[in-house]
Amino acid sequence: MPRPSRGPRPFRFAAVLRLADSGRAWADKARRLEDLGFGALLVPDHLVGPRLAPVAAMTAAACATTRLRVGTLVFANDFRHPAVLAKEAATVDLLSDGRLEFGLGTGWMARDYAGAGLPLDPPGVRVDRLAEAIAVLKGLWRGGPFTFAGEHYRVDGLEQEPRPVQRPGPRLMLGGGGPRMLRLAAREADIVNLTLRVRPDGSGPDTADGGPDAFRRKVDVLREAAGERFPAIELGTSVLRVRPDAAAASWSAAAPDAQAGTPQVLTGDAAADRDRLLRWREECGLSYYVLHDERDLDAFAPVVTALAGT
């Protein structure tokens, strides 16, 4: 979706939902999100922790709603071969009538890898593998026999059906905070979710990467790498409301103290939060915000009501 030639890109909002104790409860959550004016329901992809598996969760949410987009924040590339993921994604896009928002990342959390007995390769290897995976995904979504020979993946004349409803494929969201991920996103992504960089060992966020100046530099890296393509990229980030309890950092890569002063940490005052998001859109072009704690849906809903689509 290219940025409109006049004025800023309209605001869009999503929320991350992780768990429900039944199919009915999950459907109710999805419908509530749609009724509150959120544009998308996103699910994480981790092997540890209380989270539903993403493909089934997205499909159930799509079946329970009519307008709500469904997606991932984000699929961990290392958990699946891209040919398998391409087939799953195309199926979800078909069954949702083209409402899939396809978020993808390298995979990073060390506990996922250790628990499943998977090797956690260095960040550079994971980013290289992700770049190849994107080429495979896009190639298969275009239709027709597809062949690819890379260092990490090989595909030999594979032709998949169904094709996605969205052509040439679902909108690709890449999340990242490090320069290599941002440059990859500048080349390939339709949506970029700006994050804190995570430590190479997968132990958590790199708090040295925090603060408003570092956040602005990420936008600058993305703008420079994207060149003429930059206006076509939807810029966003994940937001966490400051809470008085110790469970505030429900987001696995969050470090609220390090993120203070950025658009990623909100006060909980609807008017102040609305003004903050307006300022960051004016300054840096950020228009897509993802709420990461569903306990804050009611408190954040007035911001969504005031800004969504404007």
Phi and psi in degrees as GROMACS dihedral restraints (atoms count N, CA, C in turn):
[ dihedral_restraints ]
;  ai    aj    ak    al  type     phi  dphi    fc
    3     4     5     6     1   -61.9    20    10
    4     5     6     7     1   151.2    20    10
    6     7     8     9     1   -67.1    20    10
    7     8     9    10     1   136.5    20    10
    9    10    11    12     1   -55.8    20    10
   10    11    12    13     1   146.8    20    10
   12    13    14    15     1   -69.3    20    10
   13    14    15    16     1   -23.9    20    10
   15    16    17    18     1  -120.3    20    10
   16    17    18    19     1   127.3    20    10
   18    19    20    21     1    79.5    20    10
   19    20    21    22     1   171.5    20    10
   21    22    23    24     1   -77.2    20    10
   22    23    24    25     1   164.0    20    10
   24    25    26    27     1   -68.0    20    10
   25    26    27    28     1   138.6    20    10
   27    28    29    30     1   -61.7    20    10
   28    29    30    31     1   148.3    20    10
   30    31    32    33     1   -66.9    20    10
   31    32    33    34     1   145.0    20    10
   33    34    35    36     1  -138.6    20    10
   34    35    36    37     1   146.4    20    10
   36    37    38    39     1  -132.4    20    10
   37    38    39    40     1   144.2    20    10
   39    40    41    42     1  -134.6    20    10
   40    41    42    43     1   167.3    20    10
   42    43    44    45     1  -138.6    20    10
   43    44    45    46     1   144.5    20    10
   45    46    47    48     1   -88.6    20    10
   46    47    48    49     1   125.1    20    10
   48    49    50    51     1  -116.4    20    10
   49    50    51    52     1   142.6    20    10
   51    52    53    54     1  -117.3    20    10
   52    53    54    55     1   -35.4    20    10
   54    55    56    57     1  -154.1    20    10
   55    56    57    58     1   150.9    20    10
   57    58    59    60     1  -151.0    20    10
   58    59    60    61     1   158.6    20    10
   60    61    62    63     1   -93.8    20    10
   61    62    63    64     1     2.6    20    10
   63    64    65    66     1  -163.1    20    10
   64    65    66    67     1   165.7    20    10
   66    67    68    69     1   -63.3    20    10
   67    68    69    70     1   -38.5    20    10
   69    70    71    72     1   -64.4    20    10
   70    71    72    73     1   -42.6    20    10
   72    73    74    75     1   -64.7    20    10
   73    74    75    76     1   -38.5    20    10
   75    76    77    78     1   -65.3    20    10
   76    77    78    79     1   -43.3    20    10
   78    79    80    81     1   -61.8    20    10
   79    80    81    82     1   -39.8    20    10
   81    82    83    84     1   -63.2    20    10
   82    83    84    85     1   -40.1    20    10
   84    85    86    87     1   -63.2    20    10
   85    86    87    88     1   -43.1    20    10
   87    88    89    90     1   -63.2    20    10
   88    89    90    91     1   -44.1    20    10
   90    91    92    93     1   -65.8    20    10
   91    92    93    94     1   -37.1    20    10
   93    94    95    96     1   -62.7    20    10
   94    95    96    97     1   -41.9    20    10
   96    97    98    99     1   -61.0    20    10
   97    98    99   100     1   -44.5    20    10
   99   100   101   102     1   -62.1    20    10
  100   101   102   103     1   -43.7    20    10
  102   103   104   105     1   -64.7    20    10
  103   104   105   106     1   -30.8    20    10
  105   106   107   108     1   -77.3    20    10
  106   107   108   109     1    -7.6    20    10
  108   109   110   111     1    97.9    20    10
  109   110   111   112     1     4.1    20    10
  111   112   113   114     1   -68.4    20    10
  112   113   114   115     1   146.3    20    10
  114   115   116   117     1   -90.1    20    10
  115   116   117   118     1   -19.6    20    10
  117   118   119   120     1  -152.2    20    10
  118   119   120   121     1   148.2    20    10
  120   121   122   123     1  -108.8    20    10
  121   122   123   124     1   124.4    20    10
  123   124   125   126     1  -117.8    20    10
  124   125   126   127     1   144.1    20    10
  126   127   128   129     1  -122.4    20    10
  127   128   129   130     1   145.7    20    10
  129   130   131   132     1   -81.3    20    10
  130   131   132   133     1   172.9    20    10
  132   133   134   135     1  -135.0    20    10
  133   134   135   136     1    90.1    20    10
  135   136   137   138     1  -133.3    20    10
  136   137   138   139     1   151.4    20    10
  138   139   140   141     1   -88.1    20    10
  139   140   141   142     1   -17.3    20    10
  141   142   143   144     1  -113.2    20    10
  142   143   144   145     1   156.9    20    10
  144   145   146   147     1    93.7    20    10
  145   146   147   148     1   164.4    20    10
  147   148   149   150     1   -80.1    20    10
  148   149   150   151     1    86.9    20    10
  150   151   152   153     1  -142.5    20    10
  151   152   153   154     1   140.7    20    10
  153   154   155   156     1   -70.8    20    10
  154   155   156   157     1   154.5    20    10
  156   157   158   159     1   -71.0    20    10
  157   158   159   160     1   140.7    20    10
  159   160   161   162     1   -68.1    20    10
  160   161   162   163     1   -43.5    20    10
  162   163   164   165     1   -65.4    20    10
  163   164   165   166     1   -48.0    20    10
  165   166   167   168     1   -64.3    20    10
  166   167   168   169     1   -40.1    20    10
  168   169   170   171     1   -65.2    20    10
  169   170   171   172     1   -43.2    20    10
  171   172   173   174     1   -62.4    20    10
  172   173   174   175     1   -43.2    20    10
  174   175   176   177     1   -63.5    20    10
  175   176   177   178     1   -44.3    20    10
  177   178   179   180     1   -63.6    20    10
  178   179   180   181     1   -40.3    20    10
  180   181   182   183     1   -66.0    20    10
  181   182   183   184     1   -40.0    20    10
  183   184   185   186     1   -65.1    20    10
  184   185   186   187     1   -39.2    20    10
  186   187   188   189     1   -68.3    20    10
  187   188   189   190     1   -23.4    20    10
  189   190   191   192     1   -89.9    20    10
  190   191   192   193     1    -7.2    20    10
  192   193   194   195     1  -130.8    20    10
  193   194   195   196     1   173.5    20    10
  195   196   197   198     1  -121.2    20    10
  196   197   198   199     1   -30.1    20    10
  198   199   200   201     1  -114.6    20    10
  199   200   201   202     1   -26.5    20    10
  201   202   203   204     1   -62.7    20    10
  202   203   204   205     1   127.8    20    10
  204   205   206   207     1   -78.6    20    10
  205   206   207   208     1   152.7    20    10
  207   208   209   210     1  -125.4    20    10
  208   209   210   211     1   145.8    20    10
  210   211   212   213     1  -167.5    20    10
  211   212   213   214     1  -171.6    20    10
  213   214   215   216     1  -124.1    20    10
  214   215   216   217     1   145.1    20    10
  216   217   218   219     1  -132.3    20    10
  217   218   219   220     1    81.8    20    10
  219   220   221   222     1  -133.3    20    10
  220   221   222   223     1   162.1    20    10
  222   223   224   225     1   -57.7    20    10
  223   224   225   226     1   136.0    20    10
  225   226   227   228     1   -87.4    20    10
  226   227   228   229     1   112.5    20    10
  228   229   230   231     1   -57.5    20    10
  229   230   231   232     1   -35.2    20    10
  231   232   233   234     1   -68.4    20    10
  232   233   234   235     1   -13.1    20    10
  234   235   236   237     1   -85.2    20    10
  235   236   237   238     1   -14.4    20    10
  237   238   239   240     1  -146.9    20    10
  238   239   240   241     1   145.7    20    10
  240   241   242   243     1   -67.1    20    10
  241   242   243   244     1   139.1    20    10
  243   244   245   246     1   -61.7    20    10
  244   245   246   247     1   -25.6    20    10
  246   247   248   249     1   -68.0    20    10
  247   248   249   250     1   -37.2    20    10
  249   250   251   252     1   -66.5    20    10
  250   251   252   253     1   -45.2    20    10
  252   253   254   255     1   -66.0    20    10
  253   254   255   256     1   -36.6    20    10
  255   256   257   258     1   -60.7    20    10
  256   257   258   259     1   -42.4    20    10
  258   259   260   261     1   -65.8    20    10
  259   260   261   262     1   -45.3    20    10
  261   262   263   264     1   -61.7    20    10
  262   263   264   265     1   -44.8    20    10
  264   265   266   267     1   -65.3    20    10
  265   266   267   268     1   -43.0    20    10
  267   268   269   270     1   -61.8    20    10
  268   269   270   271     1   -37.9    20    10
  270   271   272   273     1   -66.3    20    10
  271   272   273   274     1   -45.1    20    10
  273   274   275   276     1   -62.2    20    10
  274   275   276   277     1   -40.8    20    10
  276   277   278   279     1   -62.9    20    10
  277   278   279   280     1   -40.0    20    10
  279   280   281   282     1   -65.2    20    10
  280   281   282   283     1   -49.3    20    10
  282   283   284   285     1   -68.9    20    10
  283   284   285   286     1   -21.4    20    10
  285   286   287   288     1   -96.9    20    10
  286   287   288   289     1     6.1    20    10
  288   289   290   291     1    59.5    20    10
  289   290   291   292     1    41.9    20    10
  291   292   293   294     1    80.7    20    10
  292   293   294   295     1    29.9    20    10
  294   295   296   297     1  -106.5    20    10
  295   296   297   298     1    15.8    20    10
  297   298   299   300     1   -80.4    20    10
  298   299   300   301     1   133.6    20    10
  300   301   302   303     1  -114.7    20    10
  301   302   303   304     1   109.6    20    10
  303   304   305   306     1   -95.1    20    10
  304   305   306   307     1    99.2    20    10
  306   307   308   309     1   -93.1    20    10
  307   308   309   310     1   135.6    20    10
  309   310   311   312     1  -141.5    20    10
  310   311   312   313     1   141.2    20    10
  312   313   314   315     1  -145.1    20    10
  313   314   315   316     1  -178.2    20    10
  315   316   317   318     1   -74.4    20    10
  316   317   318   319     1   -27.3    20    10
  318   319   320   321     1    88.8    20    10
  319   320   321   322     1   138.2    20    10
  321   322   323   324     1  -151.6    20    10
  322   323   324   325     1   -26.1    20    10
  324   325   326   327     1   -75.8    20    10
  325   326   327   328     1   118.7    20    10
  327   328   329   330     1   -58.3    20    10
  328   329   330   331     1   -35.6    20    10
  330   331   332   333     1   -64.0    20    10
  331   332   333   334     1   -34.1    20    10
  333   334   335   336     1   -60.1    20    10
  334   335   336   337     1   -49.8    20    10
  336   337   338   339     1   -66.4    20    10
  337   338   339   340     1   -46.0    20    10
  339   340   341   342     1   -64.3    20    10
  340   341   342   343     1   -43.4    20    10
  342   343   344   345     1   -64.6    20    10
  343   344   345   346     1   -32.9    20    10
  345   346   347   348     1   -95.6    20    10
  346   347   348   349     1     1.6    20    10
  348   349   350   351     1    69.7    20    10
  349   350   351   352     1    29.2    20    10
  351   352   353   354     1   -98.0    20    10
  352   353   354   355     1   143.2    20    10
  354   355   356   357     1   -74.0    20    10
  355   356   357   358     1   134.9    20    10
  357   358   359   360     1   -96.8    20    10
  358   359   360   361     1    97.8    20    10
  360   361   362   363     1   -72.9    20    10
  361   362   363   364     1   163.2    20    10
  363   364   365   366     1   -58.7    20    10
  364   365   366   367     1   154.5    20    10
  366   367   368   369     1   -53.8    20    10
  367   368   369   370     1   -40.5    20    10
  369   370   371   372     1   -61.6    20    10
  370   371   372   373     1   -39.4    20    10
  372   373   374   375     1   -65.7    20    10
  373   374   375   376     1   -42.5    20    10
  375   376   377   378     1   -65.2    20    10
  376   377   378   379     1   -37.8    20    10
  378   379   380   381     1   -68.2    20    10
  379   380   381   382     1   -41.7    20    10
  381   382   383   384     1   -59.9    20    10
  382   383   384   385     1   -42.0    20    10
  384   385   386   387     1   -65.4    20    10
  385   386   387   388     1   -38.9    20    10
  387   388   389   390     1   -63.3    20    10
  388   389   390   391     1   -41.9    20    10
  390   391   392   393     1   -59.8    20    10
  391   392   393   394     1   -42.2    20    10
  393   394   395   396     1   -65.2    20    10
  394   395   396   397     1   -40.1    20    10
  396   397   398   399     1   -61.2    20    10
  397   398   399   400     1   -40.6    20    10
  399   400   401   402     1   -61.7    20    10
  400   401   402   403     1   -41.1    20    10
  402   403   404   405     1   -61.6    20    10
  403   404   405   406     1   -39.9    20    10
  405   406   407   408     1   -67.7    20    10
  406   407   408   409     1   -47.0    20    10
  408   409   410   411     1   -57.6    20    10
  409   410   411   412     1   -51.0    20    10
  411   412   413   414     1   -65.2    20    10
  412   413   414   415     1   -37.2    20    10
  414   415   416   417     1   -64.1    20    10
  415   416   417   418     1   -43.1    20    10
  417   418   419   420     1   -70.6    20    10
  418   419   420   421     1   -36.2    20    10
  420   421   422   423     1   -67.2    20    10
  421   422   423   424     1   -27.6    20    10
  423   424   425   426     1   -67.6    20    10
  424   425   426   427     1   -23.0    20    10
  426   427   428   429     1    93.9    20    10
  427   428   429   430     1   162.2    20    10
  429   430   431   432     1    83.1    20    10
  430   431   432   433     1   164.7    20    10
  432   433   434   435     1   -60.5    20    10
  433   434   435   436     1   134.7    20    10
  435   436   437   438     1  -126.7    20    10
  436   437   438   439     1   134.0    20    10
  438   439   440   441     1  -126.2    20    10
  439   440   441   442     1   137.9    20    10
  441   442   443   444     1  -147.1    20    10
  442   443   444   445     1   136.0    20    10
  444   445   446   447     1  -131.5    20    10
  445   446   447   448     1   104.8    20    10
  447   448   449   450     1  -123.6    20    10
  448   449   450   451     1  -174.0    20    10
  450   451   452   453     1   -73.1    20    10
  451   452   453   454     1   -30.3    20    10
  453   454   455   456     1  -108.8    20    10
  454   455   456   457     1   -28.0    20    10
  456   457   458   459     1  -134.6    20    10
  457   458   459   460     1   146.9    20    10
  459   460   461   462     1  -132.6    20    10
  460   461   462   463     1   133.8    20    10
  462   463   464   465     1  -131.8    20    10
  463   464   465   466     1   131.4    20    10
  465   466   467   468     1  -121.8    20    10
  466   467   468   469     1    96.2    20    10
  468   469   470   471     1    60.9    20    10
  469   470   471   472     1    31.6    20    10
  471   472   473   474     1   -80.1    20    10
  472   473   474   475     1   132.1    20    10
  474   475   476   477     1  -125.4    20    10
  475   476   477   478     1   124.7    20    10
  477   478   479   480     1  -115.8    20    10
  478   479   480   481     1   143.7    20    10
  480   481   482   483     1  -135.0    20    10
  481   482   483   484     1   146.3    20    10
  483   484   485   486     1   -78.1    20    10
  484   485   486   487     1   161.1    20    10
  486   487   488   489     1   -84.2    20    10
  487   488   489   490     1   156.4    20    10
  489   490   491   492     1   -62.0    20    10
  490   491   492   493     1   151.0    20    10
  492   493   494   495     1   -65.5    20    10
  493   494   495   496     1   -43.1    20    10
  495   496   497   498     1   -72.7    20    10
  496   497   498   499     1   130.5    20    10
  498   499   500   501     1  -115.8    20    10
  499   500   501   502     1   138.6    20    10
  501   502   503   504     1   -79.6    20    10
  502   503   504   505     1    -3.0    20    10
  504   505   506   507     1   179.4    20    10
  505   506   507   508     1   174.1    20    10
  507   508   509   510     1   -59.2    20    10
  508   509   510   511     1   151.7    20    10
  510   511   512   513     1   -64.0    20    10
  511   512   513   514     1   130.8    20    10
  513   514   515   516     1   -95.5    20    10
  514   515   516   517     1   122.5    20    10
  516   517   518   519     1  -108.1    20    10
  517   518   519   520     1   124.8    20    10
  519   520   521   522     1  -112.7    20    10
  520   521   522   523     1   136.2    20    10
  522   523   524   525     1  -105.6    20    10
  523   524   525   526     1   141.9    20    10
  525   526   527   528     1  -177.5    20    10
  526   527   528   529     1   158.7    20    10
  528   529   530   531     1  -131.2    20    10
  529   530   531   532     1   -19.0    20    10
  531   532   533   534     1   -86.1    20    10
  532   533   534   535     1   156.1    20    10
  534   535   536   537     1   -58.2    20    10
  535   536   537   538     1   -39.3    20    10
  537   538   539   540     1   -66.3    20    10
  538   539   540   541     1   -42.0    20    10
  540   541   542   543     1   -66.0    20    10
  541   542   543   544     1   -39.0    20    10
  543   544   545   546     1   -65.7    20    10
  544   545   546   547     1   -38.6    20    10
  546   547   548   549     1   -69.2    20    10
  547   548   549   550     1   -36.7    20    10
  549   550   551   552     1   -63.9    20    10
  550   551   552   553     1   -44.3    20    10
  552   553   554   555     1   -61.4    20    10
  553   554   555   556     1   -37.4    20    10
  555   556   557   558     1   -61.0    20    10
  556   557   558   559     1   -32.8    20    10
  558   559   560   561     1   -82.3    20    10
  559   560   561   562     1   -35.6    20    10
  561   562   563   564     1  -118.1    20    10
  562   563   564   565     1   -23.9    20    10
  564   565   566   567     1   -87.8    20    10
  565   566   567   568     1   149.7    20    10
  567   568   569   570     1   -90.8    20    10
  568   569   570   571     1   -29.2    20    10
  570   571   572   573     1  -133.2    20    10
  571   572   573   574     1   138.4    20    10
  573   574   575   576     1  -122.3    20    10
  574   575   576   577     1   124.6    20    10
  576   577   578   579     1  -101.4    20    10
  577   578   579   580     1   108.0    20    10
  579   580   581   582     1   -77.8    20    10
  580   581   582   583     1   129.5    20    10
  582   583   584   585     1  -132.0    20    10
  583   584   585   586     1   170.3    20    10
  585   586   587   588     1   -67.4    20    10
  586   587   588   589     1   141.0    20    10
  588   589   590   591     1   -64.5    20    10
  589   590   591   592     1   144.8    20    10
  591   592   593   594     1  -103.3    20    10
  592   593   594   595     1   157.2    20    10
  594   595   596   597     1   -66.5    20    10
  595   596   597   598     1   146.4    20    10
  597   598   599   600     1   -56.9    20    10
  598   599   600   601     1   -28.5    20    10
  600   601   602   603     1   -85.5    20    10
  601   602   603   604     1     3.1    20    10
  603   604   605   606     1    72.9    20    10
  604   605   606   607     1    19.7    20    10
  606   607   608   609     1   -86.5    20    10
  607   608   609   610     1   -12.6    20    10
  609   610   611   612     1   153.0    20    10
  610   611   612   613     1  -172.9    20    10
  612   613   614   615     1   -71.5    20    10
  613   614   615   616     1   149.7    20    10
  615   616   617   618     1   -88.5    20    10
  616   617   618   619     1   101.1    20    10
  618   619   620   621     1   -66.9    20    10
  619   620   621   622     1   -18.8    20    10
  621   622   623   624     1   -68.2    20    10
  622   623   624   625     1   -13.2    20    10
  624   625   626   627     1   -90.1    20    10
  625   626   627   628     1     5.5    20    10
  627   628   629   630     1   -89.1    20    10
  628   629   630   631     1   175.4    20    10
  630   631   632   633     1    98.3    20    10
  631   632   633   634     1   158.4    20    10
  633   634   635   636     1   -64.8    20    10
  634   635   636   637     1   -33.6    20    10
  636   637   638   639     1   -66.0    20    10
  637   638   639   640     1   -43.4    20    10
  639   640   641   642     1   -63.3    20    10
  640   641   642   643     1   -37.7    20    10
  642   643   644   645     1   -64.0    20    10
  643   644   645   646     1   -45.0    20    10
  645   646   647   648     1   -63.3    20    10
  646   647   648   649     1   -36.6    20    10
  648   649   650   651     1   -62.9    20    10
  649   650   651   652     1   -34.0    20    10
  651   652   653   654     1   -63.3    20    10
  652   653   654   655     1   -41.8    20    10
  654   655   656   657     1   -62.7    20    10
  655   656   657   658     1   -39.5    20    10
  657   658   659   660     1   -64.3    20    10
  658   659   660   661     1   -42.0    20    10
  660   661   662   663     1   -61.0    20    10
  661   662   663   664     1   -44.5    20    10
  663   664   665   666     1   -63.7    20    10
  664   665   666   667     1   -44.6    20    10
  666   667   668   669     1   -62.5    20    10
  667   668   669   670     1   -45.2    20    10
  669   670   671   672     1   -65.2    20    10
  670   671   672   673     1   -42.4    20    10
  672   673   674   675     1   -70.8    20    10
  673   674   675   676     1   -32.8    20    10
  675   676   677   678     1   -79.4    20    10
  676   677   678   679     1   -29.7    20    10
  678   679   680   681     1    58.9    20    10
  679   680   681   682     1  -129.6    20    10
  681   682   683   684     1   -64.3    20    10
  682   683   684   685     1   -18.2    20    10
  684   685   686   687     1   -78.8    20    10
  685   686   687   688     1   -14.9    20    10
  687   688   689   690     1   -55.0    20    10
  688   689   690   691     1   -43.7    20    10
  690   691   692   693     1   -62.2    20    10
  691   692   693   694     1   -19.6    20    10
  693   694   695   696     1   -83.5    20    10
  694   695   696   697     1    -8.4    20    10
  696   697   698   699     1   -92.4    20    10
  697   698   699   700     1   129.3    20    10
  699   700   701   702     1   -85.4    20    10
  700   701   702   703     1   121.5    20    10
  702   703   704   705     1   -97.5    20    10
  703   704   705   706     1   135.5    20    10
  705   706   707   708     1  -151.0    20    10
  706   707   708   709     1   178.3    20    10
  708   709   710   711     1  -158.3    20    10
  709   710   711   712     1   168.7    20    10
  711   712   713   714     1   -95.7    20    10
  712   713   714   715     1   143.7    20    10
  714   715   716   717     1  -122.2    20    10
  715   716   717   718     1   145.3    20    10
  717   718   719   720     1  -131.5    20    10
  718   719   720   721     1   127.1    20    10
  720   721   722   723     1   -82.6    20    10
  721   722   723   724     1   135.5    20    10
  723   724   725   726     1   -64.4    20    10
  724   725   726   727     1   126.3    20    10
  726   727   728   729     1  -121.2    20    10
  727   728   729   730     1   151.5    20    10
  729   730   731   732     1   -77.0    20    10
  730   731   732   733     1   -11.9    20    10
  732   733   734   735     1   -97.1    20    10
  733   734   735   736     1   163.7    20    10
  735   736   737   738     1   -73.2    20    10
  736   737   738   739     1   -10.9    20    10
  738   739   740   741     1   -88.1    20    10
  739   740   741   742     1    16.4    20    10
  741   742   743   744     1   -60.2    20    10
  742   743   744   745     1   -38.8    20    10
  744   745   746   747     1   -83.8    20    10
  745   746   747   748     1    66.5    20    10
  747   748   749   750     1   -78.1    20    10
  748   749   750   751     1    -6.2    20    10
  750   751   752   753     1   -96.1    20    10
  751   752   753   754     1   126.6    20    10
  753   754   755   756     1   -62.3    20    10
  754   755   756   757     1   -29.7    20    10
  756   757   758   759     1  -107.3    20    10
  757   758   759   760     1    28.0    20    10
  759   760   761   762     1   -93.6    20    10
  760   761   762   763     1   146.8    20    10
  762   763   764   765     1  -145.9    20    10
  763   764   765   766     1    81.3    20    10
  765   766   767   768     1   -52.3    20    10
  766   767   768   769     1   -37.5    20    10
  768   769   770   771     1   -63.0    20    10
  769   770   771   772     1   -42.1    20    10
  771   772   773   774     1   -69.3    20    10
  772   773   774   775     1   -26.6    20    10
  774   775   776   777     1   -93.1    20    10
  775   776   777   778     1     0.6    20    10
  777   778   779   780     1   -57.4    20    10
  778   779   780   781     1   139.2    20    10
  780   781   782   783     1    89.6    20    10
  781   782   783   784     1   -10.2    20    10
  783   784   785   786     1   -96.2    20    10
  784   785   786   787     1   171.6    20    10
  786   787   788   789     1   -72.8    20    10
  787   788   789   790     1    -1.3    20    10
  789   790   791   792     1   -81.8    20    10
  790   791   792   793     1   -17.1    20    10
  792   793   794   795     1  -120.6    20    10
  793   794   795   796     1   120.6    20    10
  795   796   797   798     1  -109.9    20    10
  796   797   798   799     1   159.2    20    10
  798   799   800   801     1   -85.0    20    10
  799   800   801   802     1   -23.9    20    10
  801   802   803   804     1    95.3    20    10
  802   803   804   805     1    -9.8    20    10
  804   805   806   807     1   -88.5    20    10
  805   806   807   808     1   116.0    20    10
  807   808   809   810     1   -59.5    20    10
  808   809   810   811     1   -42.9    20    10
  810   811   812   813     1   -66.4    20    10
  811   812   813   814     1   -42.8    20    10
  813   814   815   816     1   -66.5    20    10
  814   815   816   817     1   -40.5    20    10
  816   817   818   819     1   -66.4    20    10
  817   818   819   820     1   -39.7    20    10
  819   820   821   822     1   -60.2    20    10
  820   821   822   823     1   -46.2    20    10
  822   823   824   825     1   -65.0    20    10
  823   824   825   826     1   -37.1    20    10
  825   826   827   828     1   -63.8    20    10
  826   827   828   829     1   -44.8    20    10
  828   829   830   831     1   -66.3    20    10
  829   830   831   832     1   -35.7    20    10
  831   832   833   834     1   -63.4    20    10
  832   833   834   835     1   -41.3    20    10
  834   835   836   837     1   -65.0    20    10
  835   836   837   838     1   -42.2    20    10
  837   838   839   840     1   -69.9    20    10
  838   839   840   841     1   -30.7    20    10
  840   841   842   843     1   -67.9    20    10
  841   842   843   844     1   -42.9    20    10
  843   844   845   846     1   -63.9    20    10
  844   845   846   847     1   -40.7    20    10
  846   847   848   849     1   -78.4    20    10
  847   848   849   850     1   -44.1    20    10
  849   850   851   852     1  -123.1    20    10
  850   851   852   853     1    -5.8    20    10
  852   853   854   855     1    85.9    20    10
  853   854   855   856     1    12.6    20    10
  855   856   857   858     1   -75.1    20    10
  856   857   858   859     1   125.0    20    10
  858   859   860   861     1  -132.6    20    10
  859   860   861   862     1    -5.8    20    10
  861   862   863   864     1  -119.9    20    10
  862   863   864   865     1   116.8    20    10
  864   865   866   867     1  -122.0    20    10
  865   866   867   868     1   134.5    20    10
  867   868   869   870     1  -114.9    20    10
  868   869   870   871     1   116.1    20    10
  870   871   872   873     1   -79.6    20    10
  871   872   873   874     1   128.4    20    10
  873   874   875   876     1  -103.1    20    10
  874   875   876   877     1     2.7    20    10
  876   877   878   879     1  -136.4    20    10
  877   878   879   880     1   111.4    20    10
  879   880   881   882     1   -67.2    20    10
  880   881   882   883     1   -14.8    20    10
  882   883   884   885     1   -63.3    20    10
  883   884   885   886     1   -18.8    20    10
  885   886   887   888     1   -98.5    20    10
  886   887   888   889     1    10.2    20    10
  888   889   890   891     1   -58.4    20    10
  889   890   891   892     1   -49.1    20    10
  891   892   893   894     1   -64.6    20    10
  892   893   894   895     1   -40.6    20    10
  894   895   896   897     1   -68.2    20    10
  895   896   897   898     1   -32.2    20    10
  897   898   899   900     1   -88.5    20    10
  898   899   900   901     1   -17.2    20    10
  900   901   902   903     1   -55.4    20    10
  901   902   903   904     1   -39.5    20    10
  903   904   905   906     1   -61.0    20    10
  904   905   906   907     1   -32.4    20    10
  906   907   908   909     1   -66.1    20    10
  907   908   909   910     1   -43.4    20    10
  909   910   911   912     1   -61.8    20    10
  910   911   912   913     1   -46.0    20    10
  912   913   914   915     1   -58.6    20    10
  913   914   915   916     1   -41.2    20    10
  915   916   917   918     1   -73.8    20    10
  916   917   918   919     1   -33.2    20    10
  918   919   920   921     1  -112.8    20    10
  919   920   921   922     1   -26.5    20    10
  921   922   923   924     1   -55.7    20    10
  922   923   924   925     1   126.5    20    10
  924   925   926   927     1    83.1    20    10
  925   926   927   928     1    -3.1    20    10
